[in-house]
Structures are given as structure tokens and as C-alpha cells.
Amino acid sequence: MILNERDTDEGLLVSVCDPDIIGETFENGPVSLTVNEEFYGGETATEDEIVDSLTRCSVANIVGDDAVSVALEHGFVDEENVLDLGETRHAQLLWM
């Protein structure tokens, strides 16, 4: 998976995606998501590194079957909050 961390005034912003979907656009009805390199590009990360990052973040955008599965497996998101985009899945995480 690909991990990108950015420090913002509001806290740590994390993006996680499956490596094979960068550059792809996914749609489901009126919802469209482009997994662009500028936002989702970063470093290859292990599952443990992803979990550590999601634990520390304020906000996360997670896209791809593998990336979303890690977030689900470790309890960061609930299945009912995962968006099905046809060929992939997307979830957002916001700690308050």
C-alpha cells in the first residue's frame, strides 16, 4: 500500500491507497473519485506502518480494497461507512 502523511494546522492528514489504482477514476452514480498521484502518492508502507499512521492521524482518506480492508480489520472504520465505487472501495476517517 502507499502511505502519505501531511502535517496541517488541523493535525495529521493521511492518505492510503492500493498501489495499482493510482491514476484511476472510480464512479458510483453521482460520486466520482480520482486517485491522483499528487494527493495519494507517497511511500510504500507495511500494514503495521499504516495502522500506526491511522492511529496518529486527525483525518484519513483510504481507497482501494486492500487499504480499506486494513482500516476495517483494525477497527478504524465500520463496514456501513465504506463507499462502494464499483471496482474499488473508499472510506474516510475523522477523529474528533
Stockholm file with secondary structure:
# STOCKHOLM 1.0

chainA/1-96         MILNERDTDEGLLVSVCDPDIIGETFENGPVSLTVNEEFYGGETATEDEIVDSLTRCSVANIVGDDAVSVALEHGFVDEENVLDLGETRHAQLLWM
#=GR chainA/1-96 SS CEEEEEEETTEEEEEEECGGGTTCEEEETTEEEECCHHHHCCEECCHHHHHHHHHHCSEEEEESHHHHHHHHHTTSSCGGGCEECSSSEEEEEECC
#=GC SS_cons        CEEEEEEETTEEEEEEECGGGTTCEEEETTEEEECCHHHHCCEECCHHHHHHHHHHCSEEEEESHHHHHHHHHTTSSCGGGCEECSSSEEEEEECC
//
